Amino acid sequence: MNSKLIKTLRVFSRTVETGNMSSAAAELSMTTSAVSQHIKQLEQEIGLSLFNRSPRELTLTEAGHLYYQSCLKMLALADQASTQLQHLQSKPSGELKLVAPVGFGGGLLSEPLERLINEFDDLRIQLILTDEPIDMIKSGADLAIAIGPLTNSNLIARKLATWPLKLCAHRDHPIAKFKKVSWDDLHQFARISHTYADSNAFNPLTLESKPLPKAKINVNNMQSLIALVCDGVGYGVLPEPEVRQLLRKKELIEIAPEWAMPNYTVYAVTPARDSLAAKTKTAIETIKHCFNDVSKQVEFVD
């Protein structure tokens, strides 16, 4: 509700309840003239007199009685809304609409989501998993997890973590049997890539950068890409945190490790608002903390 209108309604209600403008002015720390101006403004807007005026007292007109009852209801709603908004700003509550890539639903979000719902009883989370680009403003999302830089100026990105990518094949795939995989060997077998995330390979020893062989299969879902690689259909560039256990179990093998894959950065993305609700701020902090723990574990992968 308009803050100026709320102030005018409060001036009107206190004038009614105190019986005169001077008393209302004293309670509201205003001048009597300022109170009078608020009352005149209301009367001009509705086109009716709210008070019967005499030198000694003010009494409500019929229109004034009706407007006073409506005024009380509007002020009560304004106070209720203010309380709810203050609650949102001070304590995580309500529904958090979170959008994330499909792969993050495989365990990367389990710990932060568990922490959030266990710590805040009034918080509910709607998790939407998609690898397709999403319009945050149109969808009404509070928070999105995204990979890579943003081009939309209506959004704000906050860095959560930077993780490595690995060039992987299933242990039973022919290329995994090679003692050393050459660049030419990569061209002999099918590569599977993600529609929205392709990359070059870099050799730290020679400082040479090359585009990977053209993919035979493009898929728009990272979990499907991982499944195809695990089924031996081909090799692919996979996010290390999402395949960490498969690498540890030797179900997946890192191939051509001398060719480094670029790291990828994960961001928390929010609409460009002046301030964030407590639920969104807390979610970002919790996810970042948990993702930092994931980053620390990378070095322990054999």
N, C-alpha and C positions, 0 to 999 in steps of 0.2 A: 504494500500500500504506500502511496505517496507520503513521504515524511512531513511535508508541509501541511497536507490535509490532516494528518494525524495530530499535529500540533494544534491546528485550528479546532479540531474536534475536542481536544483536551481543554482548550480555553473555553469553549462553549459549555462543556459539561461542568467544569468547575464554577463557571458563572452561574449556572442553574443551581448548583448545589450550595454555593455560598450565599446566593441571593443578591449579589451585587458585583459590579465589575472591579471595584477597588479591592475587595477581599480576595477575589480570584487573582487579581494582579499581584497582591502581596504573596499569596501561596506559590505562584508560578514564577516569582522573581521578575515580573514584567511591570511596565508602566500601565496605568489605567487607560491611557490613550492607545497603547498597543493592543490591549484586550478589546477595546472598542472597535479597532480596525479589523481584527479577526472576525468579530461578530457581524460587522457590516459586510465583510467579504462573503460570509456564508449566506447572508440574506440576499445579497445581489445574485449569487449563484443559483439559489433556489427560487428567487423571485417572490418571496413571501417574508413577512416580518416574523421573527422568532419570539420577540418580547413585546409586551405592552409596557411602555416607558412612562414613568411619572417621576417628579422630583425626588420622591422618597423611596420608591421601590421599583423592582423589575418583576413582572409576572409573565409566564409563558403564554403565548397565543396557542390556538388549537394546533397550528402548524408546528409551533415550538415543542409542544408535548409529543407529537408524533416523531419529530426529528430527534428529540432527546432520547427516546427509546431506541431508535435506530442507531444513534450515536453510541450508546452504551454497548450495543452488540458489535459494532465495528471496532471499537476500542478493545473489547475483549478478544476479538479475533486477531487484532494487531499484536496484543500482548502475548497471545498464545503462539503466534508465528515467530515473534521475537525470541521467546523462550526456546522454541524448537531449533531455531537457527543458532542460538548461542550454544545449545547442546551439541549441535553438529560441529561447531568450531572448537569445542573444548574436549569432547570425548567421541571416539569412533563409534558411530551408530548408523542405523538405517541400512540401505542396500548399496553395496559397492559393485558396480558393473565393470568387470575386468575382462579385457580382450587379450588373448595371447596366442602365439603360434601353436599349432597342434602338438608339436614335439614337447612343449613345456608341460603338457598334461600327463606326460609319461613319468613324472616323478620330480621334476625340477621345482614345481610349485607346491608339492605336497607339504614340505616343512613350513614355508611361510604361511600357507593357508591354514594349516593346523594351529600355528601360533596365534594367528589373528582371531580365529573363532573361539579358541580356548581362553584367550585373554579378554575378549570383549563380547559379553553376552548379547548386547543389543545390535551387533553387527551381523549382517547377512551378505553373502557373496554370490553374485551371479557370474559364473565363469563361462566365457565364450571362446572356444578354440577354433581358430581358422588361420590358414596360411594365405588367404586372399587379402588384398588390400581392403581396409575398412574405413568408412567415413565416420570418424569419432563424433563429430558434431551431430550428424544426422542420426546416428545410432544411440546417442545419449550416453555413451560410455564415460565412466569417470577416469579410467586408467587403462592404458594399453602397453603391452610389452612388445617392443619392435626391435628389429635388427637393422643396423646401418643408419646413416644420416637421414634427416628429414628435409623435405622440400616445401612442406606446407607451413606457411607463416602463421597460421591460426593455431598451431600446436607448439608445445614446449617439450623438449626432450631432456631428460636427466640421465646421465650415465649410471648404469647399474653394475656392469661387469664387462671384462674383455676376456674371451675364451678362444682357444685354438681350434682350428679345423684339421682333420686328418684325412689323408687319402687312403681309403680302406677297401679291402676285398674279403670275401668269406674265405675261411681257411681251406675249403675244398675247391675254391676256384683255381683254375690253372695258373693264373698269374701269381697266386700266393705261394706256389711251389718254387718259384724262381729264387735262387740265392741272392741275386741282385737284379732289380728291375731297371732296365734302361728306358730312356725316353721313347725309343723306337718300340719297345715292348708295349708301352701304353697304347700305341696306335693299333696294336693287333687285337685288342679286346674292347668290348663294349663299355663305354662310360655312361653312367646315369647321372643326370644333373637335376638340380632344383630349378624350376622355372624362374623364380625371383632371386636366386642366389648362385651365380656362377663366378669363377675366379681363375686367376693365373697361378702358376707355380713359380717359386723363387728358389734359386740355388745360392745359399749363403757363401759357398766356397768360391764360385765363379762369378757371383753377383749377376747371374743371368736370370732373366724373367721370361717365361714362355706361357702362352695360352695353352690350357689343357686340350687334349684331342677333342674334336667336336663330339658332343654327346649323341648317342644312339637313341636314348630315351630321355625325355624331359617330363618331370612330374611336379605338380604344384603342392605337394604335401611331403614334409620331411620324414614323417613316420613311414609313409609308403616308400620313399626313397631308401630308407634304412632297411625296410623289409625286403625290397628287391635285391639289395646288395647281400643281405643275409641269405637269400634264396639262391645266390650264385648267378643271378642274371647278368651282373656286370660289377664294375668297381665304381666308387664315387667319393666325393668330398663330403665328409660327415662331421657334425659338431661333436667335439670330444666329450663334453658332459653328457650328451644323450646316448653315447655308445661306450661310455667308460667301462661299464661292467662287461660288455661283450669283448672289449679289448683285453681286459684282465683275464677273462676266461679263455682267451685265444680263439674265440669263435670268429672274431674279426681280426685281420692282420693288417698292420700299417704297411703299405707298399711304397717303394721309392722314398724312404724317409729323408734322403738327402735333399729332396725337393720339398721345401717348406711351403705349406699352405698359409695364406694370410689369416691373421686372427680376425674374429668378428666381435663387434661391440653390441651389447644389449642395452637398450634404453627404456626408461619409464617415460611414457608419453601422456601428456594431459592437454586438454584445451587451454588456450592462452587466456586464463582468468586472472583477475587481480589477486585472488586468494584461493586456497584449496581447503576443502572440508577436512576435518580431522581424520576421517576415515581414509581419505586418499593419501594424506601426508604419512599416516602411520603405515599404510600398506606399502608405500614406496620405501620407507625406512626398513621395514621388516624384510621385504623381498631383497633389497640391496645387501642387508646383513647376511642373509642366507646364501645369496649368490656369491658373496665374497668367500664364504666357507667352501663353496664348490670350487672356486678358483684356486684356493690353497691346496686342494686335493689333487690337482692336475699333476704335480711333480711326482706323486706316488704311483702313477700308472706305469707299469712295466712296458 
